[in-house]
Amino acid sequence: MQTAGGEKLARYAMPTGRSRGRRYSEPPHPYRNDFERDRDRIIHSRAFRRLENKTQVFTRRYSDHFRTRLTHTLEVAQISRTVARSLGLNRDLVEALALVHDVGHPPFGHAGEETLNRLMDGHGDRFEHNLHALRIVDQFEKKYAGFPGLNLTFEVREGIVKHSRDYDPKLYPELEEYLLDQRPPLEAQLIDFADEIAYNCADLDDGYESRLLPLSTIRARVPLFDALYRPIAKRHPDVPEKLLFNETLRRLVDALVTDLIVTTRRRLRKARVRSVEGVRRLPSRLVGLGPSLTEENRKLKQFLHACLYAHPKVGSERKGIARRLEQLFNHYLRHPHALPASYFAKMEQEPNARVVCDYIAGMTDNFFDEQYHRILGG
């Protein structure tokens, strides 16, 4: 089986030619398949460009060298393509899903998402970046005369919703069309693990660069890192610490990616999956790490939560972000005419809190700061 690009696809991969298509019919392109067109539409969207100025962990005040949502997204795409090629998956679909997976994130990383979700909970609603990403590609992007949004294929929209979690159909009836009682294709399942490998290793790198995570602490608390570090340090006794760290980090990424490929391939053989429909019918997902690397990855995540995300310097900034975001959110609720006219008009069809949430979620870090200082003067 082949895609339009000519590479060999495994039988369990998602064939481009069997896509369920788009909401609004369009003629085929002469030299790009549908998933390639989706990828290009995502790259040319405003939401994708805004990722350049959205926080991953560290805001720009720390350094210009730390990851943003955009550079993180590119790292996820790189890992995803590598795994997809090794497993015979549809690389065009994988790349589109990797590039779109974070477009729904608000400014200031997880601090922004947690705050918006808490504020929306107070109005009987919620904020989830995956569901917000779906609203972006289906409604908010304005680029085409013939339809709203980007008119992406079903498989990309399904992957936006389901790549990182399964939704209960009873709790999310509005998502019924996305086959919530079935597993997503392997291409979508892959994104969740590529995302986790990318951000765990990147956050370790940025934490070390920021000097919030000393090498001695990393080695003491992350056993896999230390096991990889020791032979490198022995082989290069006169190399600066930073280069030893870099060499170890590369091997850490490689170890996780390799295990992801090997474990997933073994599960596929055991499950005897022969089609994407077979993947969908399984009771659980197939893509994942083996028991040993799952445990090592768990220790890495625990370390990052305890020593980086909860670090006093990071934590104090998160508290300030939450306070300012709540203040601006409440200001727009009290003074809806302060919103742009297009958002104010939406209040006739949607709850005020949802409109305010959508507006703030679309902001970059810089634009949020500009609006906050202009309106509240802080």
N, C-alpha and C positions, 0 to 999 in steps of 0.2 A: 504494500500500500504506500502511496506517495502523496505529498502535498504538491501545490503548484510550484513550490520552490525546488522540487525534485528529490528531497531527502527521503530516505526510507522511514516509514512509520511502523511502529509495532502494532499488532492487531488490537491492543487495548487502548491505543491512542485515540484522540478525537479527530476524525478526518474533517478537513475543511469543507469538503464537498457535501458533508452530511449535516452541516449547521442548520439549526432551526430558523435561521434567517433574522431579518430585521423587522421592527414594528412597521416601518414604512418602506414599501418596496422600492428598490433602486436597481438600475441596470448594472450588470457586472462590469468591472473595470478590465481593460484589455491586458494589463500585465501585473496587476496586484490582486491577490486573493482577498477574501473578506476579512480574515484576521489581520493581514498586513494593513488593510485600509483602517481597521479599528486602531491598530497601533499608531498609525500616522495621525489619525484624528485626535487621539489622546495626547500625543506629543505637541500638536498644534493648538491644544486647548488652553484657555486662560488659567484654568484650575491647575494644570500641570506646571505652567510657568510660575505660578505663585508658590510652588513648593520650594523654590530657591530661597525664599525668605520666610520659611516656617521652621521653627525649632525642632530638632531631633531630641537632644538632651540639654545641650549647652546653648544658651542664647549667644548672639553675636558679640556681646560685650566681653566674652571670654577670649575668643580668638576667631579669626577668619578661617582657620584651618580645620575647625571641627565640622562634623557632619551637619548638614541641613536635611530636611525631608527630601530634597531633590537628589543630593549625592547618595543618601541612603537608598532611595528608589533605584538609582543606577546600579548600586552594588547588589541589590536584590535581583535585578534583571540579569546581571552577569552570572550570579550563582545559579539562577533558574535556568538560563540557557544551557549552562554546563551540564546540569543534572538532566534536563530534557533531552539533550543530545545523547547522553549515555544510556538513557532508558528508552529511546526511540519515541519520545512524545512529540507532540506538535509544537515546534519551537515558535511558530508565529503566534499561536494562541497564548503560549506561556509568556512571551515577551509583552504582548498586549496586557495581560493580567498583571504582570510585575510592574509595568509602568503606571497602571491605573490604581494599584491597590491602596495607595495612601492619599489620593486626591481629596478624600473627604475629611482629612484631619484639619482641625482648627489651628489658629496660631498658638504658639508656646507649647507644643508637644502634648504629652499626656496630662500636664497640669491644666491646659486649656480644655481638653476633652472631659476630664473629670469634673471640672467646674461647670461646664455647660450642661453636662448630664445631671448634676446636682440641682442646678437652677431649673431645668426643664422638669425634673421630678416634682419640684414644688408647684408645677402647673399641670400635673397629671400626665406628663409626657416623658420623653427620654431623648438623649442624643447619643447616637452610635455612628462612628465615622464611616463604617461600611454602608449603612443605610443612607447616610448623607451623601456619600460618593455616588450612590445610585441616583439620588435626586439631582446631583450635579450633571451627570451624563445624560439623564433623561429629560431634564427641564431647564436647568439654569444656563447651560452653555447655549449661546445664541450665535450660530454661525451659518445656518442653512435656511434658504427661503422656503423649502418644501416641508419642513418638519421641525419640531422643537428638539433641543438637545443634540446629541451626536449620532443618534440612531445606530447604536452599536448592536452587534449580533447578540442573540440570546445567550450564547455560551460565555461571552465576556461579561454581560450583565449578571448572569447567574454566578459567575466566579467572583464578581465584586461582592455579592451578597454572602456567598457560602464558602469562600476560600479559607476562612479562619475559624468558622464555627458552624454548628448545625442549629437551625431554628425550629422551634416547636410550631407546627402548623396551626395549632389551636390558639397560640399566643400572638401569632403574626399572620392573620388571615389575609392581610394586604399583600403578602409575598407569595400567595398561592401559586402563581404562575411559574415560580422558580423551583418546582418539584422538591419541596422541603422534606418529603418523605423518602427521598433518594439521596445517595451520595453524589457529590459533584465529580466531574471527570478528574482524572489524575493530574491534568495540567493545572487545575485550580487547587487541588490538594497540595501540590508541590509548593505553591506560593507561600503558604503558611510557614513551612519549615525553612525555606530560603530566606524569608523575612526574619525569622527568629535567629538563624545562624548569622545573618548579616548584622542585625542590631546588637546581638550579644557580643560579638567579636569587635564591632565598631565602638560600642560603648566602653569596652575594656580598653581599647586603644585611646579613645578620647579621655577616659578617666586617668590613664597613665600620663598622657600629654598634659593634662591640666594639673598634674601633681597632686591630685586628690587620692589617687591610688598608687602608693609606692610599690615598686617591684617586689620587695620583701613580703608585703601584705598579700599581693596577688599570688605569689608562689606558695605562701602558707595556706591560703584559703581556696585555691583552685587547683586541685590535685593533677588534673590533666595538663594544665599549663606547666606546672612544675616538672612533670614527667617528660614533657617535650623540651623544656628549657635546659635541663641538666646536661644532656649529651651535647647540646649546642655550645653551652658555656665551656665545657671540657675541651671541645674541638677548637674553640676560638678564645683562648684565655686572655688575649690582649685587645679584644674588640670592645668598643664602648658599649655601655649597658643598653643604650637606646637601640643599637643595631641587634643586640642579642634579643631584646624584646620583640623587635620587628620580625626576626627570623622565627621566633617561637609563635608569634601570632599567625604568621602565614601557615605554619604547620597545624595550628589549632583549627583554622578554617578548613584546611585540606582534610584533616581527620574527621571533622563533622560532615563535610560534604561527601567524602568517600563512604562513610558509614551510612549516610542517607541513601546513596545509590545502591550499595550492596544489600542493605536491609530491605529496601523497597523491591528490588529485583527478586530477592528470596521470597518475599510475601506474595509477589505476583505468581511465581512458579507454584507455590503451595496452594494458592486460591484457584489456580488454573483458569485465570481470566482470559477470555479470548476476544472481548469486545468492550466498547465503552458502555454498552447497555449492561454487560456483566459487572462492570465497575459500579454502576449506579445501583444495582440490585443488592450489593453486599451489605451486611448489617453494620459494618464499620469501615473506616478509611484504611487504605493500604499504605500510603506514603508515610514514612516515619523513620526514626532512629531505632537501633537495636537497644536491648536492655542496658548494656554497659554504657554506651554513649548517652542514652537517655538520662542515666544517673549522673554522669559527668556534666551534662548540660544543665541538669537541675541544680547542681552545686554552683555552677557558674552564674546562673540566674539568681540564686539566693545571695551569692556574694555581691552581685551588682545592686540588688535591692537594698541590702544591708549597709554596704559601704560607699555606694555612689549615689543612688537615687535618694537615699535617706541621709546623705552627708549634710551637715549643717549649712554649708554654703549653697548647696543645691536646694535643700529644703526651704531655706529662708527666701530664696528667690521664687520658688513655687508658691509660697504663701502670699507674696506680694502680687504675683500674677493673678492668683485666684481673687484677691481682694479687688484689684483694678478691673478685672473682667466682670465681676459681679456688679460693681458700681456702674460701669458703662451699660451693661445689660438692663439694669433697673432704670437708668436714665432714659433709655430708648422706650421702655415700657411706659414711663410717666410722660414722656414727650415724643410721641411717635412721629410728629412732624419733623423731628430732627433727622429722621431716616431719609435716604434718597427717595425720590418720588416713586420710583418703580417698586421699591419695597413697601412704602406706605400704601400704595394701591393694592398690594397683595393682602392687606389686612381685611379687605372685604370678603375674601374667600377663605383665609386661614386664620387660626388663632394668633393674636398679637405676639405671644411668647415664641411661637414657632417662627414667625417672620423675623423677629429680633435675633433669635438663635441662628437662623440661616445667614443673616447679614454678618454677624460677628464671626461665624465659623468660616466664612469665605475670606476674612481678612488675613493679610500677612502680619508678621510681627511688627514691622515698621509702620504699616498703615494703622494697626491698632493703636500703637503709641501716639501716632499723629492725631488720631481722632480723640483719644483719651485726653491728651494735653490741650487740644483745641476746645473741647467741650467742658472738661472738668478741671483743667488747669493744674493737674497734679505733677 
